Amino acid sequence: MTTSAIPEEPIDLQIADVLHAVRYPANKDEIVEVARAAGASNELISIFDGLPEQDYANVDSVTRLIGSNYGPGVF
């Protein structure tokens, strides 16, 4: 992943790039840390920080929640 490009990407691509860099299973805090380390936008960090406190088994388990919370336009 090229971290310098992440903040300039559309939000859905930022989400995909960060989530594919996460080692699963992962909790919300680990996902937020990967996003910060990747240089993700504040908007994306806020989205991840708003996830419920739980362990996520894979990318799909995170994207389902993001899609239900933010609608189909985000992911």
N, C-alpha and C positions, 0 to 999 in steps of 0.2 A: 504494500500500500504506500502510495506517495502522500505523505502527511501534509506537505505544503499545499497540495491542491484541494484538500478537503474543505476548507472554509469557502472556497469559490464555487463548489458544486451545488446543484439544487439539493434541497433538503432530503429528498428520497434517496439520492445517490450517497449523500453523507451517511444516512442511516445504514444503507447497505454496506458501505465501506467499513464503518465502525463495527457493525455486528459481525461481519465476516472476519474481523481481526480478533474478536473475543474468543477466549478459550472456554468452552462449555464443559460442564455446567458452570454457570456464573450467576452471581447475585447482582442486584441493582448497582451497588457501589463499585463492583468490578467493571461493569459496563460503562459507568460514568468515568472511571479512571482511564479506560481505554480511549474513550471519546476525548478527554482532556489531553492525553498524551498524543493523540492524532491531530490535535489542533482544531477540533470541531468547533463550529459556531456556538455562541452562547445559547441560541435558540435550540440547537440539537442537545446540548448538555441539559437544558431545562426539560426537554421532552424525556430524556433518559432518567433524569432525577425525579420526574413525576411518576415513574413506574412503581408498582407495588413492591414492597420488601418481600422478596421471595427468590428462590433459586430458579433459574431458567435453564431448561435442558438443551435448547438449541436456538438457532436464529428464528425459526417459525414461532416458538413460544413467545418471543419478544415482539415480533412484527404483528402477531394477532392482537396483542394489547395496544400497540401503537395505532394500528388501523382502527380499532374500535373506539379509541379515545380521541383521535384526531381526524378521522374520516378517510375516505378513499383517496383524497387528493394528496395526502402525505405519503401513503405507502400502500 
